[in-house]
Amino acid sequence: MEDVVVIGAGISGLTAAHQLQQVGHRVVVIDKSRGLGGRLATRRRGLTAIDHGCRYLQPFSDSTLSCLPALLETGVLQPWEPKTFVLEATGSLKAMPTETLYIAPQGMSAVAKALASGLAIHYHWRATALTPLPEGWRIEGETLSSDRQEQPSSIEAKAVVVAIPAPQAAALMNRAAPQNEDLAKLMHQLQNVEFDAVITTIAGYSPDESANLLAQTSLGGWMVDGNRQSVLRWAALDSSKRTDPQESVVVMHSSAVFAANNIDRSDLESVGQEMLAATAESLASWLSSPTWMQVHRWRYGFVQQPLGSPVLHSPAVSTLVGCGDWCSGGNVEGAIASGRQAAQLIATALE
Ligand SMILES: Cc1cc2nc3c(=O)[nH]c(=O)nc-3n(C[C@H](O)[C@H](O)[C@H](O)COP(=O)(O)OP(=O)(O)OC[C@H]3O[C@@H](n4cnc5c(N)ncnc54)[C@H](O)[C@@H]3O)c2cc1C
């Protein structure tokens, strides 16, 4: 039996796992994906890293991002100061003061990799059910990759951190909740959390064209915040985050309304084309004709209705804690704070 299984290798799960391992617990992290970081996501196209999830870190409080100085010192994170615009409801672009944001030149998943160092992680393993045992938990799951046949069909642990989006966490409790009133209450709380979906379109352009956008933006790049009425939530020159960009890459995230209307369409390519056309109309016509394009959907993108508490926890089920951005909101910062609190509660329960 493991001491702790952490379900989900996003920033909240890795924060909890890292902290629990540091105080001497044997921790196993599992994730259904083949990589680390969850929505702190980077994909590669040739040598080019592209952030198709979390765009940047923007620390609001010194305490939650106390990892920032160390990540800056090792070069994992660097300041990014793009020219910033807001797309107003009238359709005009308003220039905003430039802020210092923090990005990872290797891609945002590098932040997760830095946290994950030394942790035991099972990739491509999707948890499907959680069952309470007299002294802990059984986590059942399935291997999602044919080349990982040595993976177990279940893992037992004294304690569990559930660090996956609330709707997916609720699904893990479906089977056991009818026989366990405390678990049923936790599941009910999870079902009240709501997420906005996001559709992300990534497009590559010839460098000459993208340099022309928005009155010759500097090498520092540009980003545009959309508005509630538009198709666009946000767009930026992602390649301006790289130290030696090989090509110009623009990342566009859709508004919640556009995503809700299009998330289940099977013709994702056409959805991406629609986003490009709308973005081109608002920002610059050349955006509608990239040299290549990719589309990604995030069913659980941004928290719309959080739990309203830093973690999901009940003293009656003290060895099970839920954490993530969906607890208090606050994106990455909120997810880190939630992961920390989850680790503290589990450490206390295991004492
Ligand atoms: C497009 C986009 C842009 C964003 N931009 C920003 C930004 O600029 N700044 C910011 O602060 N925040 C941003 N966010 C939000 C930020 O990415 C999240 O708040 C944060 O990454 C959430 O971390 P988490 O650990 O709570 O969850 P996640 O990152 O979602 O991690 C959950 C993990 O659980 C795994 N998982 C799910 N179900 C299972 C299962 N059954 N079994 C095993 N594993 C499972 C997933 O694969 C995933 O790795 C953005 C989000 C999106 C979608």
The ligand as an SDF file (V2000), in Angstrom:
LIG
                    3D

 53 58  0  0  0  0  0  0  0  0999 V2000
   -6.6610   27.9620  -22.5300 C   0  0  0  0  0  0  0  0  0  0  0  0
   -6.3030   28.2490  -21.1020 C   0  0  0  0  0  0  0  0  0  0  0  0
   -5.5180   29.3510  -20.7830 C   0  0  0  0  0  0  0  0  0  0  0  0
   -5.1880   29.6240  -19.4550 C   0  0  0  0  0  0  0  0  0  0  0  0
   -4.3970   30.6960  -19.1600 N   0  0  0  0  0  0  0  0  0  0  0  0
   -4.0190   30.9260  -17.8800 C   0  0  0  0  0  0  0  0  0  0  0  0
   -3.1040   31.9850  -17.5680 C   0  0  0  0  0  0  0  0  0  0  0  0
   -2.6400   32.7090  -18.4440 O   0  0  0  0  0  0  0  0  0  0  0  0
   -2.7380   32.1680  -16.2700 N   0  0  0  0  0  0  0  0  0  0  0  0
   -3.2290   31.3600  -15.2610 C   0  0  0  0  0  0  0  0  0  0  0  0
   -2.8690   31.5600  -14.0860 O   0  0  0  0  0  0  0  0  0  0  0  0
   -4.0820   30.3540  -15.5360 N   0  0  0  0  0  0  0  0  0  0  0  0
   -4.4690   30.1000  -16.8190 C   0  0  0  0  0  0  0  0  0  0  0  0
   -5.3210   29.0890  -17.1080 N   0  0  0  0  0  0  0  0  0  0  0  0
   -5.8410   28.2740  -16.0110 C   0  0  0  0  0  0  0  0  0  0  0  0
   -4.7610   27.3250  -15.4730 C   0  0  0  0  0  0  0  0  0  0  0  0
   -4.1900   26.6260  -16.5480 O   0  0  0  0  0  0  0  0  0  0  0  0
   -5.4050   26.3840  -14.4810 C   0  0  0  0  0  0  0  0  0  0  0  0
   -6.0190   27.1460  -13.4590 O   0  0  0  0  0  0  0  0  0  0  0  0
   -4.4140   25.4400  -13.8040 C   0  0  0  0  0  0  0  0  0  0  0  0
   -3.4770   24.9320  -14.7150 O   0  0  0  0  0  0  0  0  0  0  0  0
   -5.2200   24.3260  -13.1440 C   0  0  0  0  0  0  0  0  0  0  0  0
   -4.3630   23.3840  -12.5520 O   0  0  0  0  0  0  0  0  0  0  0  0
   -4.9910   22.1230  -11.8350 P   0  0  0  0  0  0  0  0  0  0  0  0
   -3.8720   21.3170  -11.2680 O   0  0  0  0  0  0  0  0  0  0  0  0
   -6.0460   22.5600  -10.8940 O   0  0  0  0  0  0  0  0  0  0  0  0
   -5.7750   21.2730  -12.9570 O   0  0  0  0  0  0  0  0  0  0  0  0
   -5.3010   20.6700  -14.3520 P   0  0  0  0  0  0  0  0  0  0  0  0
   -4.1930   21.4410  -14.9250 O   0  0  0  0  0  0  0  0  0  0  0  0
   -6.5430   20.5130  -15.1560 O   0  0  0  0  0  0  0  0  0  0  0  0
   -4.7260   19.2210  -13.9810 O   0  0  0  0  0  0  0  0  0  0  0  0
   -5.5460   18.0930  -13.8650 C   0  0  0  0  0  0  0  0  0  0  0  0
   -4.7910   16.8730  -14.3610 C   0  0  0  0  0  0  0  0  0  0  0  0
   -5.6010   15.7180  -14.0810 O   0  0  0  0  0  0  0  0  0  0  0  0
   -5.5080   14.8060  -15.1580 C   0  0  0  0  0  0  0  0  0  0  0  0
   -6.7210   13.9770  -15.0920 N   0  0  0  0  0  0  0  0  0  0  0  0
   -8.0220   14.3430  -15.2860 C   0  0  0  0  0  0  0  0  0  0  0  0
   -8.8350   13.2950  -15.0640 N   0  0  0  0  0  0  0  0  0  0  0  0
   -8.0450   12.2440  -14.7130 C   0  0  0  0  0  0  0  0  0  0  0  0
   -8.3080   10.8850  -14.3430 C   0  0  0  0  0  0  0  0  0  0  0  0
   -9.5510   10.3940  -14.2770 N   0  0  0  0  0  0  0  0  0  0  0  0
   -7.2540   10.0900  -14.0530 N   0  0  0  0  0  0  0  0  0  0  0  0
   -5.9900   10.5680  -14.1160 C   0  0  0  0  0  0  0  0  0  0  0  0
   -5.6800   11.8470  -14.4390 N   0  0  0  0  0  0  0  0  0  0  0  0
   -6.6980   12.6650  -14.7380 C   0  0  0  0  0  0  0  0  0  0  0  0
   -5.4070   15.6940  -16.3960 C   0  0  0  0  0  0  0  0  0  0  0  0
   -4.8060   14.9880  -17.4510 O   0  0  0  0  0  0  0  0  0  0  0  0
   -4.5490   16.8500  -15.8640 C   0  0  0  0  0  0  0  0  0  0  0  0
   -3.1740   16.6050  -16.0870 O   0  0  0  0  0  0  0  0  0  0  0  0
   -5.6580   28.7680  -18.4200 C   0  0  0  0  0  0  0  0  0  0  0  0
   -6.4380   27.6570  -18.7580 C   0  0  0  0  0  0  0  0  0  0  0  0
   -6.7550   27.3950  -20.0780 C   0  0  0  0  0  0  0  0  0  0  0  0
   -7.5710   26.1720  -20.4090 C   0  0  0  0  0  0  0  0  0  0  0  0
  1  2  1  0
  2  3  1  0
  2 52  2  0
  3  4  2  0
  4  5  1  0
  4 50  1  0
  5  6  2  0
  6  7  1  0
  6 13  1  0
  7  8  2  0
  7  9  1  0
  9 10  1  0
 10 11  2  0
 10 12  1  0
 12 13  2  0
 13 14  1  0
 14 15  1  0
 14 50  1  0
 15 16  1  0
 16 17  1  0
 16 18  1  0
 18 19  1  0
 18 20  1  0
 20 21  1  0
 20 22  1  0
 22 23  1  0
 23 24  1  0
 24 25  2  0
 24 26  1  0
 24 27  1  0
 27 28  1  0
 28 29  2  0
 28 30  1  0
 28 31  1  0
 31 32  1  0
 32 33  1  0
 33 34  1  0
 33 48  1  0
 34 35  1  0
 35 36  1  0
 35 46  1  0
 36 37  1  0
 36 45  1  0
 37 38  2  0
 38 39  1  0
 39 40  1  0
 39 45  2  0
 40 41  1  0
 40 42  2  0
 42 43  1  0
 43 44  2  0
 44 45  1  0
 46 47  1  0
 46 48  1  0
 48 49  1  0
 50 51  2  0
 51 52  1  0
 52 53  1  0
M  END
$$$$
